[in-house]
Amino acid sequence: MSDNNISKEHNAFLKQNRRRKHTILLSQIAILIMGLMLWEVAAYFNWIDSFLTSHPSQIWHLFIEYTKNGDLLYHVGVSVFETIVGFLAGTILGILVAIGLWWSDFWAKVLAPYLVVLNSLPKTALAPIIIIWVGAGYSGIIVTAISVSIVVTIMNMFISFISIDGDKIRLLETFGASKFQVLRKVILPHSIPALMATLKVNIGLSWVGVIVGEFLVSKAGIGYLIVYGGQVFSLDLVMMSVFILSIISAIMYKGIAILENKYVKWYE
């Protein structure tokens, strides 16, 4: 639709909506800046113990130092690689298992209690066992990330599959559609909103699995920096690593949100 076809009232509404979004963004940035400034001032006047809490300027200097010597890029690259592989593998495997459960009602009923039990287990507590089974290094950390996200993916997607309107499925079956055609034409398209929500959750879960795995066995990565900083009482390094982890997680989450806005509009 061109701008000429938009009414004045609609155009005013769109402008007001854009202004509101800009105001929200500016408010978020202002809160962040004010928090950092208050943190810096509190450390400067010794209102807080900067040895325990560090402060923004010191974290920035450490960030510059690690960036110049190339250590930061290396550690961040290791963690991002492990997270992306674990995220993609956990999501794809979870969707495939959910499709299998939808396909076979018998196995869905057989495996339902096991999925409930697996979902209730503390995956991070099982990380040492997983690493012993799979091995230390990238493989153990990636499998830990997969184990954290796969069960959530299975349950979310399976619930979405079985909640599709049964009349639509019966209509296709009446016209002779196969089960695969029903899956491709109805089940998967209508489950895209649930998939996008699951992807958002899996971003955080994958990072949890990777960081826990790096705490245990890694010699590189953001989790390794956090552990090392704690061992040598370098709280600047710990806080810098946490900030970087937060920024990368937010960027990945925003990427999923952009995909959601692009591919879910047709569903609405």
N, C-alpha and C positions, 0 to 999 in steps of 0.2 A: 504494500500500500504506500503510495507517494504521500508527501507532506501536504499536497494540495487537497487530498481527499480526507484529511483529518480535520474534524471540527475544532473550533476555537476552545471549547470546553475540554475536549480530549487532549488537545495540545497543551493546555494549561495544566491538566492533570499529569501529563508526562513530565513537564518541566518541574512541577512540584515534587514528583517522585524522584527525579534525578537530584534535585536539591537535597532532599531528605537522605538519599544514599551518600551524597558527598558530606553532609553534616555528620552522619554516623561514622564515616571513615575518618574525618578530621577529629572527631571526639575520641575515637579509639587511639589515633596517633598521639593526641594531646595527653591522654591518660598514661600512655607508655612513656612519653618524654618526661612528664611530671614525676612519675614513679622513679625513673632513672636519676633525675635531678635530686629528688629527695634522698635517694640512696647515697648519692655522691656527697651531698652536703652532710648527711648524718655521719658518714665515714670521716669526712674532713674535720668535723668538730668533735670527733670521738664519742658521738652519741651511741654508736654501735662499735663492736670490736671488729675492725676490718680484717684482722687475721682470720676470723671465723667466717665472715660474710663477704669478704673482698669488697670491691667497689668498681663501678663502671669504667673509670679511666684506667685502672690497672688491668682489668679484663681486656680492654681495647688494646693496650700496649702488648699484652701477651698474644692477642689475636694477630696483630701485625707481625710479631716475631715469628710465630708459627707459620704464618702465611709466607713470609720471605724465605724461610729455610725449607719450605715444601712439605713439612711434616703434617700440617693441617690438611692439605689437599689429599695426602696419602690416607690418613686415618678416616677422613670423611668419605673418600671414595670406597674404602673397604666396607664401611657400614652401609652406605647407600646401595652398593652392589648386593650385599647379603640381604638387605631389606627388600629390594625389588624382586630378587629371585624368590625369596620366601613368600612375598606377597602374591606374586603371579602364580607360583606353584600351588600355594594354599587355596587361592581363589578358584583356579581352574579345576584342581582335583575335587574341591568341595562341590562345585557345580556339577561335575560329572557324576559324583556319588549321589547327589540330590536327584539328578535325572534318572539314575538307576533305581532309586527308591520310588520315584513317581511311576516309573515304567512297570515295576513289579510291586503290587500291593502286598503280596505275601512277604517279601523281604523287608518291606517298609515296616510291617507289624512285627516281624522277628527282630529287627535291629533297633527299633524305637527305644526300648529301655537301655540298650547299650549306649546310644547316642546321648541320652539324658545323663547317664553316669559319666561318660567322657566329658560332657560339657561342664559338669559340676567339679571335676578334678582340677586342682591347682596346677596348671601346666608348667608354671615357673618352678614349682617344687620338683617336677619330674625332669627338669632340664638336665641335672647331672646324670640321671639314668640314660636319657636319650643320647647324651654326648658319649657316654661309655659304650653304648650299643653301636652308634654310628661312627664315632671317632672324633677326635679333636680337630680343630681347624674349621675351614669354611663349611664343610659338609654337616658337621654337628650343629653349628650355629644356624644354618639354613633350615635344617630339619626341625630344630627347636622353634623357629619362626613359623614354619608350616603347621606344627602341632598346635600352636596357639590359635591360629586363625581357621583351620580347616573345619573344625566341628561347628563353629559359629556359622560358617558359610553353608554347610550342609543343612543345618536346621532352618536358617532364614530362607534359603532358596526353596527347600522342600515345602515349608509352610506356604510360601508364595505360590508354588505350583499347585498345591491341592486346594487353594482358596479361589482359584479361577472359577468363574461361573460355569456350572456343569451344563447348562442349557446350550452354551456355545459349543462345547465339546460334543454333546449329543447331536447337535445340528450338523457338524462336520461329519460325524460318523454315519449319520443318516444318508449323506451324499457319498458315502463310500470312502471317506478319508482314512488313511492308515494311521497307526499310532505315531509314527514318525512325522507325518504331515500335521497332525494335531499339535505335536510338540513344536514344530517349526513355525506354524501359522498362528497358534493361539498361546501356548504355554510360555514360550521364551519371550515373544514380544511384550506380553502383558506383565512379565516379571522384571522388566528393565528397571522400574522404580525400586523394587526390592533389591535388585543387583547393585544399583548405585548406592543405596543405603548400606549394603553389606561391604562394598568397597571402602566407604568412608570409615567403617568400623575396623576393617582389616588393616588399614594403614597404621592405626595406633597399635593394634595387636601384633602386627609384624615387627614394629619397632621394639615392642616389649620383649618379644622372643629373641631378637637380635642382641639387644643390650644385655639381657640376662645371660645369653650364651657367651657374649664377650666378657662379661664379668668373670665367667668361670674358666675359659680356656684361651681366649684370644690374646695375641701379642700385637694386635693392631685394631684400630676402630675407635669410635667415640666411647663405647663402653670401657675399652682398655684405658683411654685417657682419664675417665672418671675414676676408675679403680686406682690407677697409678697416682693421680693427683691426691687421692685420699691417703694412700700409703706414705707419701712423702710430705703430707700436710701442706700441699700446694692447693689451697682452696680457690685461687685464681684460675687454675687449670680446670678444676671441677666445675666452677660456675661458667667458664667459657664453653666447656663441652656441653653443659645443659642448655645454654643459650643457642648454640649451634644446632643441637638436637631439636629444640623447639622450632627454630626457623625452618629447618628442612622438613619437619613433620607438617608444619603449616603450609609450606609450598606444595607438598604432595597432596595434602587435603584439598587445597585450592584447585589443583589440577583435576581431581575427581569432581569437584563442584562445577568446573567449567564443562566437563563432559556431561554431567547431569543436565545442565542448562541447555546443552546442544541437542541431546538425544531424547530427552523426556518431554519436550514441548508438544510433540505430536500426540503423546498419550493424554495430555491434559485437554 
